[in-house]
Amino acid sequence: MINEDSIVEYFNSLNEERRYGKIAEINAEQMEQYEILLEEFIESNGESGIKTVDKGDSLEKLVSYLLEISGDIFTVERNIKTNTNEIDQFITLKPKGKFLLSHGYIDRRYEHFLGECKNYSSCVSVTYVGKFYSLMVSGSIKLGILFSYYGLSGRKWACSSGLVRKLYMSKENNDEKYVIIDFNLNDFKSIINGVNFLEIVDGKIKEIMLDTDYSKLITTHPAEKQL
């Protein structure tokens, strides 16, 4: 049972920056397991003979665990088959997350969103971004996160990176805009350095909205840890 009054009182006692940092906070035990899964993900990309399915499994396990421990506000459903596609992760809010959403503490896009894991030996191409966008449109889901090792191809307005910006700009009404986020190895490492999942994703949403560098929009924890 959620003690709503206590949560409101607690978050209202914090300034906006500290409040947001607390929502998706990860404890020491969770971080230890996260580091193990991250190491496995990195190792899977360093072995040329590893099977594609094994590489994909290492990424899906890492992503699902990260989502589950990020404030205990998400429910993750994996490998959902539809009539035409398979969804890697369909993420919705737990009661705690719904409560935070109702009070404006988290972005409305987190109510339900998609995760897609692409653990390939190169950057995610325009083709996969286009397919992911079609999947989002078919379900009227406004936020999608492409998890990968190398990230999207191109920079700014070129290749895949440019396509996600063009897709966002294709709708004039904010409520109709589709946002596709690139979450790559550097972002996974940032979690260990003290930046949480919501801070990274929100920063990248602002990056697309403002056409700037998201890393300038978030701060790194002073006790950085290099992996």
C-alpha positions in Angstrom: 0.0 0.0 0.0 1.3 3.4 -1.0 1.3 6.1 1.7 0.4 8.9 -0.7 0.6 11.8 1.8 4.1 10.7 2.9 5.3 10.5 -0.8 3.9 14.0 -1.6 5.4 15.5 1.5 8.8 13.9 0.8 9.0 15.0 -2.8 7.7 18.5 -2.1 10.5 18.9 0.4 13.1 18.4 -2.3 14.1 20.9 -5.0 13.3 19.8 -8.6 16.8 18.5 -9.4 17.1 16.4 -6.2 13.5 15.2 -6.5 14.1 13.9 -10.0 17.3 12.2 -9.0 15.6 10.4 -6.2 12.8 8.9 -8.2 14.9 6.3 -10.1 17.6 5.9 -7.5 19.4 2.5 -7.5 20.6 1.0 -4.2 24.0 -0.7 -3.7 22.8 -4.3 -4.1 21.0 -3.5 -7.3 24.0 -1.7 -8.7 26.2 -4.7 -8.0 23.9 -6.9 -10.1 23.6 -4.3 -12.7 27.4 -4.1 -13.1 27.5 -7.9 -13.6 25.0 -7.7 -16.4 26.7 -4.8 -18.0 30.0 -6.7 -17.9 28.3 -9.6 -19.7 26.9 -7.3 -22.3 30.3 -5.7 -22.9 31.9 -9.2 -23.1 29.3 -10.4 -25.6 30.3 -7.7 -28.0 34.0 -8.4 -27.6 33.8 -12.1 -28.6 33.6 -12.4 -32.4 32.4 -16.0 -32.3 29.4 -15.5 -30.0 26.0 -16.3 -31.3 23.6 -13.5 -32.2 20.9 -14.8 -30.0 23.3 -14.9 -27.0 24.3 -11.3 -27.7 20.7 -10.3 -27.9 19.9 -12.1 -24.6 22.7 -10.3 -22.8 21.2 -6.9 -23.9 17.6 -7.8 -23.1 18.5 -9.0 -19.6 20.5 -5.8 -18.9 17.7 -3.6 -20.2 14.9 -5.4 -18.4 16.9 -5.3 -15.1 17.7 -1.6 -15.5 14.0 -0.8 -16.0 12.9 -2.9 -13.1 15.3 -1.3 -10.6 14.9 2.3 -11.8 12.8 3.5 -8.8 10.6 0.4 -8.8 8.0 2.3 -10.9 8.0 0.2 -14.1 6.5 -3.1 -15.0 8.3 -4.8 -17.9 6.6 -7.3 -20.3 9.1 -9.0 -22.5 8.8 -10.6 -26.0 5.2 -9.8 -26.7 3.9 -11.2 -30.0 1.4 -9.2 -32.0 -0.2 -10.1 -35.3 2.6 -8.7 -37.3 5.6 -8.1 -34.9 7.3 -9.0 -31.7 7.8 -6.4 -29.0 11.0 -6.7 -27.0 9.8 -4.7 -24.0 6.4 -3.2 -23.3 6.9 -0.9 -20.3 4.0 0.4 -18.1 3.8 2.1 -14.7 3.3 0.4 -11.4 0.9 2.0 -8.9 3.8 4.0 -7.5 4.7 5.3 -11.0 1.1 6.2 -11.8 0.9 8.2 -8.6 4.1 10.1 -9.5 2.7 10.7 -13.0 -0.6 12.0 -11.6 1.3 14.6 -9.5 3.5 15.7 -12.4 6.7 14.2 -11.0 7.5 12.2 -14.2 6.8 12.7 -17.9 3.5 11.5 -19.2 5.3 9.5 -21.9 6.4 7.0 -19.3 2.8 5.8 -18.8 3.5 3.2 -21.5 6.4 3.0 -23.9 8.4 0.5 -26.0 11.9 -0.8 -25.7 13.8 -2.5 -28.6 17.1 -4.2 -28.2 19.5 -4.2 -31.2 22.8 -5.8 -30.2 24.5 -5.7 -33.5 28.2 -5.3 -34.5 27.5 -1.9 -36.0 25.3 1.2 -35.4 21.5 0.9 -35.7 20.5 1.7 -39.3 17.8 3.8 -40.8 15.9 0.7 -41.7 15.5 -0.4 -38.1 14.5 3.1 -36.9 11.8 3.1 -39.6 10.4 -0.3 -38.5 10.4 0.7 -34.9 8.6 3.9 -35.7 5.9 1.9 -37.6 5.5 -0.3 -34.6 5.0 2.7 -32.3 2.5 4.3 -34.7 0.5 1.1 -34.9 0.1 1.1 -31.1 -0.2 4.9 -30.8 2.8 4.8 -28.4 4.6 8.1 -28.2 7.9 7.0 -26.7 10.3 4.3 -27.9 13.8 3.5 -26.8 16.3 1.8 -29.0 18.9 0.0 -26.8 22.2 -1.0 -28.5 25.9 -1.2 -28.1 27.0 1.3 -30.7 23.9 3.6 -30.9 22.3 5.1 -33.9 24.2 5.7 -37.2 25.1 9.2 -38.1 25.1 12.4 -36.1 22.6 15.2 -35.7 20.6 15.3 -38.9 22.4 12.5 -40.7 21.3 8.8 -41.1 19.4 7.3 -38.2 20.2 10.1 -35.8 18.7 12.5 -38.3 15.6 10.3 -39.0 14.5 10.3 -35.3 14.6 14.1 -35.4 12.7 14.3 -38.7 10.0 11.9 -37.3 9.7 14.0 -34.2 9.3 17.2 -36.3 6.8 15.6 -38.6 4.0 16.4 -36.2 3.2 19.9 -35.2 1.1 19.1 -32.1 3.2 18.1 -29.1 0.7 15.5 -28.0 1.0 13.8 -31.4 4.8 13.7 -31.6 6.6 10.4 -31.6 10.0 10.3 -29.7 12.6 7.7 -30.4 15.6 7.6 -28.0 19.0 6.1 -28.6 20.3 4.4 -25.5 23.8 3.0 -26.1 26.9 1.7 -24.2 27.9 5.2 -23.0 24.5 5.6 -21.4 24.6 2.2 -19.7 28.0 3.2 -18.2 26.5 6.6 -17.1 24.2 4.6 -14.8 27.3 3.4 -12.8 28.6 7.0 -12.8 25.5 8.1 -10.8 23.1 9.3 -13.5 19.8 7.4 -13.4 17.6 6.1 -16.2 15.0 8.8 -16.1 17.6 11.6 -16.2 19.2 10.1 -19.3 16.0 9.6 -21.2 14.6 13.0 -20.2 17.8 14.6 -21.3 17.6 12.9 -24.6 14.0 14.0 -25.1 15.1 17.5 -24.6 18.0 17.0 -26.9 15.6 16.2 -29.7 13.2 19.0 -28.8 16.0 21.6 -28.6 18.5 20.1 -31.0 21.3 20.2 -28.5 23.7 17.9 -26.7 21.8 16.0 -24.0 25.0 15.5 -21.9 25.0 19.2 -21.2 21.5 18.9 -19.8 22.3 16.4 -17.0 24.9 16.4 -14.3 27.2 13.5 -13.4 27.4 12.2 -9.9 30.6 13.5 -8.2 31.6 9.9 -7.2 32.2 8.8 -10.7 33.2 5.2 -11.3 34.9 4.2 -14.5 34.1 0.8 -16.2 
